């Protein structure tokens, strides 16, 4: 008997970094995500296999129930120690899935390449929460930490506006489809960014104007959501890039890598890696292909 759980991937369009401190963020669930398949087994162990989109195993190990119950931490952080920590926190929230079981075979299947940064961790975490019948936001808080916008995307099939209020997630599903989504593309920059490292960099650079920065971010997010034309949308995105560039004391991705591009390029999530969003009158495939960037998806190919 197999039970399958599924969660959506995510892209953060506005509010990156500042969402950690309560700013409003526009986030889009993707057509790509991750399956978690559970089968009963024996020996008080979990036989775990994780498959990339190409069908190749990228992680495989055996985890004993004792390791989960006691959260036996190895000296160095690894995929296994991270996984044990998540399962341990799930056990503390609802021990039934361990106490009432003989063992499991667990399989995860990504429907996107692991290095794309669409939420390998968040989709796993939300799937584990579904399986163990606990709250995914609580599991996130007790394990990785983070704003939780990615968990909200995992659980919703339409675009959302997300923010934290008194450290609680507020999720507002919205209709974001516009005529100009045909002018929106997503380009993969061929390098995976570490969310943890990027968040640490944000906290190191965060200045004393946080309240004002959040107000400014929320105005820009509203402008992005309410833009009626591609021109208004592009202008709001440019304002967002400039605003965050000032906060992080970093060049925008367009200034740094694509200064001659005729259109708007916006970083998504951790600056400097994963995907960027491109707004262009013409299909920009030729431009990016000529510079070695081969993964270019349309809005309709990427977003639910």
VEXDREN-2710 file (C-alpha; in Angstrom, 1 decimal):
% VEXDREN-2710
k/r/px/py/pz
1/UNK/0.0/0.0/0.0
2/UNK/1.5/3.3/-1.1
3/UNK/0.5/6.8/0.0
4/UNK/1.6/9.8/-2.1
5/UNK/1.9/13.4/-1.0
6/UNK/2.7/16.3/-3.3
7/UNK/3.8/19.9/-2.7
8/UNK/4.3/22.8/-5.2
9/UNK/7.6/24.6/-5.7
10/UNK/7.9/28.4/-5.4
11/UNK/9.2/31.7/-6.7
12/UNK/9.4/34.8/-4.6
13/UNK/8.6/37.8/-6.8
14/UNK/8.7/40.7/-4.3
15/UNK/9.7/41.1/-0.6
16/UNK/12.9/38.9/-0.7
17/UNK/14.7/39.1/2.6
18/UNK/12.3/41.7/4.1
19/UNK/9.6/39.1/4.2
20/UNK/11.5/37.6/7.2
21/UNK/10.7/40.8/9.1
22/UNK/7.0/41.1/8.2
23/UNK/7.0/42.7/4.8
24/UNK/4.4/41.8/2.2
25/UNK/5.6/39.5/-0.5
26/UNK/4.2/38.3/-3.8
27/UNK/4.9/34.6/-4.3
28/UNK/4.0/32.3/-7.2
29/UNK/3.6/28.5/-6.8
30/UNK/5.2/26.6/-9.7
31/UNK/4.0/23.8/-11.9
32/UNK/7.0/21.9/-10.6
33/UNK/7.2/20.3/-7.2
34/UNK/8.0/17.1/-5.3
35/UNK/6.3/13.8/-4.4
36/UNK/6.7/11.9/-1.2
37/UNK/5.7/8.2/-1.4
38/UNK/5.3/6.2/1.8
39/UNK/5.2/2.4/2.1
40/UNK/5.1/0.3/5.2
41/UNK/8.2/-1.8/6.0
42/UNK/9.9/-3.4/9.0
43/UNK/12.9/-3.4/11.4
44/UNK/12.0/0.0/13.0
45/UNK/13.9/1.7/10.2
46/UNK/13.2/4.1/7.3
47/UNK/14.7/3.1/3.9
48/UNK/15.0/6.5/2.2
49/UNK/15.6/7.2/-1.5
50/UNK/15.5/10.6/-3.1
51/UNK/15.2/10.9/-6.9
52/UNK/16.1/13.8/-9.1
53/UNK/13.9/14.7/-12.1
54/UNK/16.1/12.5/-14.4
55/UNK/15.3/9.4/-12.3
56/UNK/18.8/9.3/-10.7
57/UNK/19.1/8.8/-7.0
58/UNK/20.7/11.9/-5.4
59/UNK/20.4/10.7/-1.8
60/UNK/19.9/7.2/-0.2
61/UNK/20.3/6.1/3.4
62/UNK/18.8/4.0/6.2
63/UNK/17.5/5.9/9.2
64/UNK/16.7/4.1/12.4
65/UNK/13.7/5.1/14.5
66/UNK/16.1/5.6/17.4
67/UNK/18.0/8.2/15.4
68/UNK/14.7/10.1/14.8
69/UNK/13.5/9.8/18.4
70/UNK/16.9/10.9/19.9
71/UNK/18.0/13.2/17.1
72/UNK/21.5/11.8/17.1
73/UNK/23.6/14.6/15.5
74/UNK/26.7/13.8/13.6
75/UNK/29.6/16.2/13.9
76/UNK/29.2/17.5/10.4
77/UNK/26.0/18.7/8.7
78/UNK/24.8/16.4/5.9
79/UNK/21.6/15.6/4.0
80/UNK/21.0/12.8/6.5
81/UNK/21.5/15.0/9.6
82/UNK/19.2/17.6/8.2
83/UNK/16.6/15.0/7.4
84/UNK/16.9/13.4/10.8
85/UNK/16.4/16.9/12.4
86/UNK/13.2/17.4/10.4
87/UNK/11.8/13.9/11.3
88/UNK/12.8/14.4/14.9
89/UNK/10.9/17.7/15.1
90/UNK/7.9/16.0/13.4
91/UNK/8.1/13.2/16.0
92/UNK/8.0/15.7/18.8
93/UNK/4.9/17.3/17.3
94/UNK/3.1/14.0/16.7
95/UNK/5.0/10.8/17.7
96/UNK/2.3/8.5/16.4
97/UNK/4.0/8.0/13.0
98/UNK/6.9/6.4/14.7
99/UNK/5.3/4.8/17.8
100/UNK/2.6/3.0/15.7
101/UNK/4.8/1.8/12.8
102/UNK/7.1/-1.1/12.1
103/UNK/9.2/0.8/9.5
104/UNK/8.9/2.6/6.2
105/UNK/10.1/2.8/2.7
106/UNK/10.1/6.4/1.7
107/UNK/10.7/7.7/-1.8
108/UNK/10.9/11.4/-2.9
109/UNK/10.6/12.5/-6.5
110/UNK/11.5/15.9/-7.7
111/UNK/9.7/17.1/-10.9
112/UNK/12.3/19.8/-11.5
113/UNK/16.2/19.6/-11.5
114/UNK/17.4/19.8/-7.9
115/UNK/19.8/22.7/-8.6
116/UNK/16.9/25.0/-9.8
117/UNK/16.2/26.3/-6.3
118/UNK/12.4/25.9/-6.6
119/UNK/12.0/24.5/-3.1
120/UNK/13.6/21.1/-2.7
121/UNK/13.6/21.6/1.1
122/UNK/10.2/23.4/1.4
123/UNK/8.4/20.8/-0.7
124/UNK/9.9/18.0/1.4
125/UNK/9.1/19.7/4.6
126/UNK/5.4/20.3/3.6
127/UNK/5.1/16.7/2.4
128/UNK/6.5/15.4/5.7
129/UNK/4.0/17.6/7.6
130/UNK/1.2/16.1/5.5
131/UNK/2.4/12.6/6.1
132/UNK/2.8/13.0/9.9
133/UNK/-0.4/15.1/10.2
134/UNK/1.2/18.2/11.7
135/UNK/1.4/21.9/10.9
136/UNK/4.0/22.6/8.3
137/UNK/4.7/26.2/9.4
138/UNK/5.4/24.9/13.0
139/UNK/7.7/22.2/11.6
140/UNK/9.5/24.9/9.6
141/UNK/9.9/27.1/12.6
142/UNK/11.2/24.2/14.7
143/UNK/13.7/23.0/12.1
144/UNK/15.0/25.3/9.4
145/UNK/13.5/28.6/10.3
146/UNK/12.5/31.1/7.6
147/UNK/9.6/33.2/6.7
148/UNK/7.3/30.4/5.5
149/UNK/6.3/31.9/2.1
150/UNK/7.6/28.7/0.5
151/UNK/5.4/26.5/2.6
152/UNK/2.4/28.7/1.7
153/UNK/3.3/28.2/-2.0
154/UNK/3.6/24.4/-1.4
155/UNK/0.0/24.5/-0.1
156/UNK/-1.6/26.8/-2.6
157/UNK/-2.4/26.4/-6.3
158/UNK/-2.7/30.1/-7.2
159/UNK/-0.5/33.2/-6.6
160/UNK/-0.4/34.5/-3.0
161/UNK/0.5/37.6/-1.1
162/UNK/2.2/36.5/2.1
163/UNK/3.4/38.2/5.3
164/UNK/4.1/37.5/8.9
165/UNK/2.0/39.1/11.6
166/UNK/3.1/38.5/15.2
167/UNK/5.2/35.7/13.7
168/UNK/2.1/34.0/12.3
169/UNK/1.7/33.4/8.5
170/UNK/-0.9/35.4/6.7
171/UNK/-1.7/34.0/3.3
172/UNK/-3.9/35.9/0.8
173/UNK/-4.6/34.0/-2.5
174/UNK/-4.9/36.4/-5.4
175/UNK/-5.8/36.5/-9.1
176/UNK/-2.5/37.5/-10.8
177/UNK/-3.1/36.5/-14.4
178/UNK/-2.6/39.5/-16.7
179/UNK/-2.4/40.0/-20.4
180/UNK/1.3/40.9/-20.0
181/UNK/2.3/37.5/-18.5
182/UNK/3.1/36.6/-22.1
183/UNK/6.0/39.1/-21.7
184/UNK/7.4/37.4/-18.5
185/UNK/10.1/34.8/-18.7
186/UNK/12.2/32.9/-16.1
187/UNK/15.9/32.4/-16.7
188/UNK/18.1/30.0/-14.7
189/UNK/21.5/31.5/-13.9
190/UNK/23.3/28.1/-13.7
191/UNK/24.2/28.5/-10.0
192/UNK/22.5/27.4/-6.9
193/UNK/22.3/29.9/-4.1
194/UNK/22.4/29.0/-0.4
195/UNK/19.3/30.4/1.3
196/UNK/20.9/30.2/4.7
197/UNK/24.0/32.1/3.5
198/UNK/21.9/34.7/1.7
199/UNK/19.7/35.3/4.8
200/UNK/22.8/35.7/7.0
201/UNK/24.2/38.3/4.5
202/UNK/20.9/40.2/4.7
203/UNK/21.0/40.3/8.5
204/UNK/24.6/41.5/8.4
205/UNK/23.7/44.3/6.0
206/UNK/20.3/45.2/7.5
207/UNK/20.3/48.9/8.4
208/UNK/18.5/50.9/11.0
209/UNK/15.6/51.9/8.6
210/UNK/13.8/48.6/8.8
211/UNK/10.3/50.0/9.4
212/UNK/10.6/52.5/6.5
213/UNK/12.1/49.8/4.3
214/UNK/9.1/47.5/5.0
215/UNK/6.6/50.3/4.2
216/UNK/8.4/51.1/1.0
217/UNK/8.5/47.4/0.1
218/UNK/4.8/47.0/0.7
219/UNK/4.0/50.0/-1.6
220/UNK/6.2/48.5/-4.3
221/UNK/4.5/45.1/-3.9
222/UNK/1.1/46.7/-4.2
223/UNK/2.3/48.5/-7.4
224/UNK/3.5/45.2/-8.8
225/UNK/0.2/43.4/-8.0
226/UNK/-2.0/46.3/-9.3
227/UNK/0.0/47.1/-12.5
228/UNK/-2.5/47.2/-15.4
229/UNK/0.1/47.4/-18.2
230/UNK/3.5/45.8/-18.9
231/UNK/5.1/49.2/-18.6
232/UNK/3.7/49.8/-15.1
233/UNK/4.7/46.2/-14.1
234/UNK/8.2/46.7/-15.4
235/UNK/8.6/50.1/-13.7
236/UNK/7.5/48.6/-10.3
237/UNK/10.0/45.7/-10.6
238/UNK/12.8/48.1/-11.4
239/UNK/11.9/50.1/-8.3
240/UNK/12.0/46.9/-6.3
241/UNK/15.5/46.0/-7.6
242/UNK/16.8/49.5/-6.8
243/UNK/15.3/49.5/-3.3
244/UNK/16.8/46.1/-2.4
245/UNK/20.1/47.0/-4.0
246/UNK/20.4/49.9/-1.6
247/UNK/19.5/47.8/1.4
248/UNK/21.9/44.9/0.5
249/UNK/24.6/47.2/-0.8
250/UNK/24.8/45.0/-3.9
251/UNK/24.6/45.7/-7.6
252/UNK/21.5/44.5/-9.3
253/UNK/21.8/41.4/-11.4
254/UNK/21.2/43.5/-14.5
255/UNK/23.9/46.0/-13.6
256/UNK/26.3/43.2/-12.8
257/UNK/25.8/40.7/-15.6
258/UNK/23.3/42.0/-18.3
259/UNK/23.8/45.8/-18.6
260/UNK/23.0/45.8/-22.3
261/UNK/19.7/43.9/-22.1
262/UNK/16.7/45.7/-23.4
263/UNK/14.1/44.9/-20.7
264/UNK/13.8/44.4/-17.0
265/UNK/15.6/41.7/-15.1
266/UNK/14.7/41.0/-11.5
267/UNK/16.4/38.7/-9.0
268/UNK/14.1/36.2/-7.3
269/UNK/14.8/34.9/-3.8
270/UNK/18.4/34.9/-2.8
271/UNK/20.3/37.4/-4.9
272/UNK/22.9/36.2/-7.4
273/UNK/21.6/32.7/-8.2
274/UNK/18.8/30.4/-9.1
275/UNK/16.2/32.1/-11.4
276/UNK/15.7/35.7/-12.5
277/UNK/12.4/37.1/-13.9
278/UNK/12.7/38.8/-17.2
279/UNK/10.1/41.2/-18.7
280/UNK/10.7/41.8/-22.4
281/UNK/8.7/42.8/-25.4
282/UNK/10.5/40.3/-27.6
283/UNK/11.3/36.7/-26.7
284/UNK/14.7/37.0/-25.0
285/UNK/15.8/33.4/-25.7
286/UNK/18.4/34.4/-28.3
287/UNK/20.0/37.0/-26.0
288/UNK/20.4/34.6/-23.0
289/UNK/21.4/31.6/-25.1
290/UNK/24.2/33.6/-26.7
291/UNK/25.5/34.2/-23.2
292/UNK/25.4/30.6/-22.1
293/UNK/22.0/30.6/-20.3
294/UNK/20.0/27.8/-21.8
295/UNK/17.1/27.3/-19.3
296/UNK/14.4/29.9/-20.2
297/UNK/10.8/29.2/-19.3
298/UNK/7.7/31.2/-20.2
299/UNK/5.3/32.3/-17.4
300/UNK/2.8/29.6/-18.5
301/UNK/5.5/26.9/-18.5
302/UNK/6.6/27.8/-15.0
303/UNK/3.7/29.1/-13.0
304/UNK/0.5/27.3/-11.8
END
